[in-house]
């Protein structure tokens, strides 16, 4: 039996911040499209490569834990970064909750 459902990405424009889990480097970009399973983000061409890295991306009301699976140079001097969603682990969620709580306590 052939599967008839597909999960396609939809266009979604939003500013975003990518945090590389390894060294907490922050990269600013703009979301191009997304789905429950992944996302594409445009970053400046001179942004260091993050291919193969674990990242957390925040855009508007969205947060995704993901792997960077592809980077493509664009004609307009930017680069498109393709992300594949990962399931949050208990450690990652704990880290996020602790840091969110610290930010709230500081206010």
N, C-alpha and C positions, 0 to 999 in steps of 0.2 A: 504494500500500500504506500502510495506516495504522500509525503508530508506536504500539506497545502499552506501551512502557516509559515510566515517568514518574519524575522525581526529586522526591519530596515532602519537605517539611521535617518533621522529627520533633521532638516536645517534648524539651527539654533544659534543665534548670535549673542554672545555674552562675554564680558571680560572675565579672565580667569587667572588664578595663581596656581602654579605647579610647584609642589614641594618634593624634592628628591629625598627619599627616606634615608639614603646612605649618609648624606652630609648636611641635610636640611637646607640645601641651596634653594632659593626661590626664583622662579622663572615666570614672567608675566606674559600672557598671551590672550588670544581671543578664540572662543569655541566656534567651530564651523558647523559641526553636526554631532548628534549623539543618538545613542540607543541604550537600552538597559545593559547591553553587553560591551559597549565601547564608546569611544569619542574621538573626534579629530579636532586638533587645536592648531592655530597658526601662531608661530613665534617668529621673532626676528632671525634673519639668516645667520647673524654672528653669535647666536645663542649656542653655548657648548652642547655637543651631542649628549643626549640622555638615552640613547637607544639601549635597550636591554635593562634599564633601571626600573626599580619599584618606585612609584610616585603616588602622591595623594594630590588630587586636583579639586579645587573649590571654584565654583562658578555660580553666581546668583544664589539660588537655594539648593544647589547640588553639591554633593561631595562624593568622590569616587576614588577608590584604591585601585591602582591599575599597573600594568606592565606597559612599557613603551615598546611597541612591536615594529614600528616602521617610521622612517623620517624621509620626506620627499622635498627636494628643493623646488621652489615655485619660480615662475618667470618674473614675478613682481618684487623679488628680493627678500621674500620670506621663506619659511620652511613649514611644512605641515607635518605634525607629529601625530601618529595614530596610536591610540591607547586601547588596550584590552582589559576590561574590568576583572578585578580579582575579588574574591570573597574576603571581607574583613576578618582578621584573626582577633582573638581575644586580646592579644598584646597590643595590636594597633588601636583597637577601640579604647583600651585602657589608657594608652598614651594620649589619644585625642581628648578623652574625657578629663584627664588630669590637667592638660594644658588649657582646655576651654575653661575649666573651673578656676585655674590660676588667673586667667584674664579677667573673669568676672569679679574675683575677690580684689583685684588690684584697682578696680573702678571706684 
